C-alpha cells in the first residue's frame, strides 16, 4: 500500500510538470494544441518519466536537471499511442477509458498531433540544454532517448510488429518486437536519467539490465492482460491481439509459461538494481508492481 501511495504521489508530480510544459491553446493552429493536450492529459501510469527521475536519483544526481527529459519522454510515449490507435495501425476506439485522439479530432489532426508531440519533445530537451555547462552530458541523454524512440528502437519494433500481423512468428522475432517496441524506450529514458546523474559504467550497465528486463516483462504482462484482463480496469477492449491475429507470448508458449518468464525477468531486474549503492526500494517495488498490475 505504501508503494501505491508513493507511485500516486510521483504520478501527480509528473502531471503537474506536464501542465507547465503543455502548449497554450491559442492562435490559428489552436486545434493542434488541443489535440496534443487532449492525449497528454488523459492520464496513464507515467512510468517512463518516473523511471527517468528515479534512475538519476539512485545515482545521486540532481533530479531537477532531469525534468525536461521526463516531460519529453512522456510526450514521445503519447505520440506513439496516438499513432498506434489510428485506423492504419491498431484501429482502437478507446484509450485510457476515453475516445482515442482520431475519434475526437479526425485521422489527419491525430496524425499531426503525434508528429507535433514528437517534435515538441526534442524542442524542449534542446532548449533546456543550450548554453548549459554540461551540454555534452545533456546531448548524450538526448541521444539515448532518440535512439530508444527511433528506427533502432520503438519504430523498428513497430515495423516488425506490423509486418508480423496475420502470421505465425518464432519467439526470437517476438522478442525483437517486444524489446524494441516497448523496452527500448524504457531503456532510453533510464539511461538518460543515469547519464544526467553522471553514472559510472557499472551503474549504467546495471540500470540498463533493469530497464531491459522490466520493459520486456511489462509487454509480456500486456499480452497476458489482453486475454485475462478486465476491460474497465484497462480502459480499452481486451482481445485485440487475437482479433488482429498477433503472435504473443501466451499464444506461443502459453499463459502459465508466460507468467513464469515475466516473473524471472523481474527477479533479475531487482538483482541488478540492488547492485547500485543508492536506495533501490522504490525501483524494486516498481518491478513487483509491473508483474502484478491489472491494467
Secondary structure, DSSP 8 states (H G I E B T S, - for coil): -HHHHHHHHHHHHHHHHHHHHS--S-STTHHHHHHHHHHHTS----HHHHHHHHHHHHHT--GGGGHHHHHHHHHHHHHHHHHHHSTTTT--SEETTEE-HHHHH-HHHHHHHHHHHHHHHHHHHHHTTTT-TTHHHHHHHHHHHHHHHSTTTHHHHHHHHHHTTTS---HHHHHHHHIIIIIHHHHHHHHHHHHHTT--HHHHHHHHHHHHHHHHHHHHHHHHHHHH--HHHHTS-S-HHHHTT---HHHHH-HHHHHHHHHHHHHHHHHHHHTSSS--HHHHHHHHHHHH---
